[in-house]
Every structure is written in C-alpha cells, then in structure tokens.
Amino acid sequence: MNKTIVSLALLKCNWDRFRKDHLENFMPFLATLINKKAYNVIDSAEICKDFEAEYGLRIPQFAMVSILNRARKRELIRKEERQFIPEPEKVKELDFSIAANTQRRQQEKVLKAFVSFAWKKYSMKKTVEDASRILLSFLKNRDSKILSATCEESALPTVTSVKTEKYLMYSFIEAIRNSEPKLFKYIVDIAIGHVLASALLYREFKKYEGKLKGLNLYLDTTMVIRLLGYEGKEIQEAYLELAEIIASEGAKFFVFEHTYDEIRAALTEDLQRIQSRNINLAKAKPSLKFFVQNGYKPSDIESIIVNLRSVFLQHKIRIAPMPDLDRFHAYQINEEELRSIIVKIYTDRNPNFNQEESRNTINRDIDSIGHIYKLRRGHKTGNINDVGSLFVTSNVSLALASSVFDETITGDSSHIPPCLNDVFVGTLVWLRTPAKVYSVNEKRLIAECCAALQPSDELIDMFNKEVKKLKRAGTITDNDYYALRTHRVAMNLLAEKTMGDPRNFTQKTAEEVLQEIKKEEYEKYLIEAKEHQRTKEEKKGIGDNVKMRADQIAKVITEIIVALSFIAFGASTVLQFFPNIITWTWLLRCVFALTSLLLGGFSISAQFNILGLGEKLKGGISNDIVKFFMGSKQTS
C-alpha cells in the first residue's frame, strides 16, 4: 500500500477540518511524527528525511522551517536556544493515526477497483502495487502546471508509467465518475491533497495571498476558446467555474485587441477548413477538432464569428486596445531578449520545437507581456492585490519564460511577474475559497480525463495514412473515408483500441474502427427503427380510437339529419295532395312544392335516396372529426 497516496488523502481531510491555510494542514502530520519518533530536540534537516520516510512526501528544508514555526505558534513545540523542543501533551492531541487507517482502507478499495477494471475492460493484469505506481504517475503528470511558478521539484516520489498505463488510469477515472461516485470522490480528494502538498513548495507564497479586487486579468487565446466552449463542454465547465470564483473576488477579464483578432482569425480558418472539407485532425487545432467531431456546419461557425463580440460581453470579457506607444514609451521592454528566453525554454522542453512555425504566436505573446509592463508603468510589487494587470496563459512554458525574463531585467524574484499560468492562478484562488475546492478540482479532473482520452496527433497521423491506403485500394467508400477521418466515434475508438499508444497501432486498426462505427450506426438505426415502429403503432391505436368515436358521433348526427329529411319530404308530398290541412300562403305552398319536385326529380335522375345521403354524410362528418383531432391525414 502506498504511503504517499494515503498522505495526500489525509491532507484533504485536514483541509476540510481546519479550513485555514496550506501550512495548517501539516500540523497533524508533524504531531504524529513527533509522537512516533519521541524527539527530544527537532532538527529541521533530520525531520525532513523522517517525514519523507514516514509519509512519502518530499518537504524542502525551507518549507519544513515554515511548518515548525507554525507548530510553535500552535504551541506544539517551543524554541529554546535556537532549538525546537516538542510539547508531548499538545502533540498527542493532534495525532491522526486512526484517521490514517481509515484512509488506507479507502485507498485499498480504489486500487483494487482499478485492478479489476484493467482486467475486465482491457484484459490487462495489474497488481495493487502497479495501481499505486500508476496513480502516483498520474499525479506527477500534473506537476508541471501546478509548479509552474517555482523552481522546486515535486513533493511526490519518482515513479514512471508507460502510455497504456496512463490511458488506463484516465479511462478508469472516467468510468467510475458515474458508476462509483465514492471511489471517484477519493480520486478527487487525493488530487486536491497533491495540490495542497505542492503549495508548500512556493518560497514566496505570501505574495499571492491578497484579494483580487481591482486586478485586471488579460487572457490568452486558448483560455478564451476554452471559456467559450470550443474545446468541449467538460473543459468549458472547469474554466467557467474558475472564472466565476475570480470574478466574485472583484477581478475583471480582458483580452488585448490583437488577441481578439487572433481568436477571430482562428475561427475563420476553422470555417474555411470545414467548408473545403480539407481536414487533417492530426494537425488540427483543438477548436477545429471540436467543431468537426460535434457536427458543426459552416453556418454555425459563421454565426459564432458574427456574434463574437456579443459572446465576449456575455462572458464579461472586455476587449482592450493596445497601450499608446508614445505615452508608455519609457516602459518598453527588450523584446529580443524576451524572445530568446522564450525560444530557449521552448526548445529545452521540446527538442522538436519549430521556431519558424511559432513565430506569429510568439510575437503576439511578446506583445501581450510587453503591454502588461506598460500598463504597470514600472510598478513592482510583491502583493497580488496591488499588481494591477496580469497576463494569464494556458502555456506553462510561456509563464516560466516570463518569470525568468522578469528576474533577469530586475534582478529580483520577490515581486509578481507579468504572466502566470492559468492552473497556478486557479490554485491560488481556490486555496482561499474552501467551499469551492471540491467542485473546482472535480471539474478540472474531468476535463483532464476527457482530453487525455483523445488520440495524440502522432496516432491520428498514423491512422489517416492507413485510411488513405484503404481508399486508394477501393476498400472503403468516399463516405467511409470522410467518416474515419472526422467522426468523433472514430477518434474515440482509435484511442481505445490502441490505449493511446502509437506502438499498438496496426494495419488492421482502421478497418476495425470502421466496422465498429458501422456496427454502432446499425445498432443506432435498429433502435431508431424500433422506436419509430412503436410510435407508429401508438399513433395508429390513438387514430383507431378517434375514428371509432368519430363514427359514433357521425352516426348520431346523420340519423338526426335523415329523420328530418324524411319528415320534410313526407310533409311536402302530403301537403301537395291535401292542401286544406293547414292554412298557408302562396309562398309557403311554392316552397313545399319545389322541395318535393327537386327531391323526386333528383331521386329519379341520379338514383338518389335519403338513406344513401345519410351514409355519405356519416362518412364525411366522421372524416372531418378525425381531421380536427389528428391533423390533415385522414384515417380511412
């Protein structure tokens, strides 16, 4: 059983219990360790080693000193002659050994569920120890964004996992989200615990503790695309929740004019791709993938582009003009120096980075960072509530480059750089809003899983090449070809059959995906056909019932009309032969005579009779009643 995972879950429990800051969460850990080790004197270097051995979390010495100082305030320890001395009775009160046992049992359930899932879903044999390693590796993959504003290493131990194992964990989390909510909650809790442990690694954490009122946040293109929902519902929900919390603290959202132009140009390019049907999802931006796989028509995207400014206003995002160059000339930065730092960091992190392909994007990012320096007018501060303007990006490498550049030109790392990563900003915000902690992290985790379960560009490219071969060989139709390259189900099946690993791709994969799609479409057709038949039968039953009632009503009405007709005809005939029965005028006499003549003449010439008229009337009345209740379609 992995002690690190239990420790992360306990951190979340402490957070729920104390609802203070990230340091307070470590007090029970320290107390339990002191109680177990029975220290007479606490040495910060020694206790760091013991802490890692006991709890599986790496705590740097500067962070341990902060923990010890907080413990001193809580009177768990005292300081004498520059030494920390434990207070045994106080320490025992915070010992959480029992709570740790509860978390171990919870962890065991999750890990065993993962092992079972791996076998049932993918026929992969995994042990509980494998599950612990894969889960820790999943958490470490999140480190780069959480730790983007610090040079410290992860608090987690070093573990590795292969692509198929990573896919397996994401697939497991997605599966238990609805089927096993208690297990899913445990996963979210340890993810929160991971962030709480990482928060301890920030040397200058206090500078981010202020309120956000009066802060203007300038968003990058990717953040806005996600907020508007053009990378998927799950990602949008995570960003909307974060935006809501930030706005509730009084911050405002902006985009620079050139960012707005970039967003509009990106959407226009997506529109042109869809219109031309020239789509290669291996090289497509996330927004184009979203539009294609969700069946957006060109008219849908045209509508988005036309209404883009009003959509910005709905999300309370304002468009800011470029700062006046003459007015802010004194705050112009050395753009070439910033560019060289960006390119170096990008290249270090990705050896395949192509500077020429990214030139325009880098130029716009440099403009955005340069604008922040101008808006700050040389003001340097170590408090988030006094910073004024901040560029927020989803690009971790850009945020790091911004920090390096800022420290290079100022020689100081104590103040807030012009650009921060969105995940880091989100972490700062929810650490101050305990009521939103679970909701924010739940949505973030769901969004990460949905993104991770999509095939990589490398895998899509291999798939597309094989699909082209099938088309040239005449094995698939043009419709099959287009569906395989763009259908959302095709991409999901591709990822699932290869478990996200290009090494699992074979020549048969494309044909297998097509067979699955056709099978799914056929099953969908059968379901729809069955539903249509059921609806048709239900409607027929209703129609038959209406027809029966209509016939009954028509019969009554017809019998009345026929009876009155007989009376009229009979009366007219009798009165012609016995005119003295009643006293009448010549006009009345003419009416009765004419009625008798017409009925008699029409009967002889057209073989008409009153009974036949009744039958026709009954049919007509019945049909009119059916039309009224069932629409224009008659029931015969």
C-alpha angles and dihedrals in degrees: 000000000000115000093199093063092049090050092052091051090049090052089057090048090052090049090054090047102047102026091198128107133316093266093059090060090067097055095089090047091053094044093050092048093049090048092050097044095039093216117196091192126015118226112194095216093047095047091051089061093044091048092054092046093049102038106020093237124122111223117185116228094248089055092047090054088055089051091049092049090052089049089052090055089049088052092239087125136012132213121237123172091343092309130113113232121191123236100218098198094049091046094055091058091065099042107130102188093126092050089050091057090053091052091049090057090049091049091051091055092052095046093047090049089053092051090050092047093051092054099041097043103034105011089240118149111222131167127219087254089054089050091052092050094047092048092051090047089052089055094046089055086066093055098088094065097037093048096040092117097050136061092215122115123244122288088224126087120256112270135157137208135177125243095261091053092050090050089048092055094048090047091050093051091048091049097051093045090089104013099049109022093171092056090045090053090054090054090050090048094055090046088055090046089054091056091047090052091048092051087066090065095067110101093193099039094134093067089067097049099088127100121271098228110134093016117133112208117200110203128212124232097263093051092052093046088053094046090053091052100246093130096049142294096268094054091044092053091052092051095043091054091051092046091051092054093046092048091049088062091056102261120139130217126229141165124204116244091250090054090053089050090050092052092048091048091049092052091046090053089050089052092051092049092052092046092053093040084225095139128154108176090193089069099027124117115245091255093056090048089051094050094046097045093047095050100248113175123217089253090056092055092043088056091051091052094046092050097038097114093050090048088054090053092050088057091044093245113146126203112233123201122232113275112259108267095212094048095047099033092119090064097052111134129216098263095186091056091050090047093053091051092049093049092047094051092044091050094046091053096041118027089193093058111137111209095190094054090050097043097107093045092049090048091054092047090051089050091052094049090044091052090053091055089051093048090050089051093212094309112149121193141166094209123084092212091059100044096092100196133033134175111221119200138178087217109099093190092053091051090051092047089051091053093047092048093048093050090046095056097038102032088222131102097183097088129070116270121230094251133044134179117256095233091052091049089048091051091052091051100047092045085068095045108057093174090064098042098099096040094050094047093043092055091044091052093048091050091050092050094049091050094045093051091061118095117259122248089252091055093046090050091053090048094049092051091053091047089053090053090052091051093049090049090052092240093126134034127241089258091051089049094052093044093051092050098045112017114115091217090054091056092047092049091047091055093045097048092050095032087230094297117121089206088069092057116110136176089260095055095086093050091047090052091050091050090051092050092049090046091050092046091048092049089048089051091050091051092048092046091050091048090048091051091048091050090047092052092047090050091047090052091051090046092051090050092049090047092052092050091045091053091051093050092043090051093055093046092046094049089054092049093046091049092051090047092053090049092049094047093045093047092049092051096046094048091053090061098035105036094163094065091090135015112246143159126252089254093057089046090054092050094053092044092050092047092051092046094049095046092047096044094046090048092054097043100040100027086242124164135172094245090055089049089054093056092050092046091051092053093047095047091047092052092048090053091049091049091052094053102030104033131247094323110097123218110223 
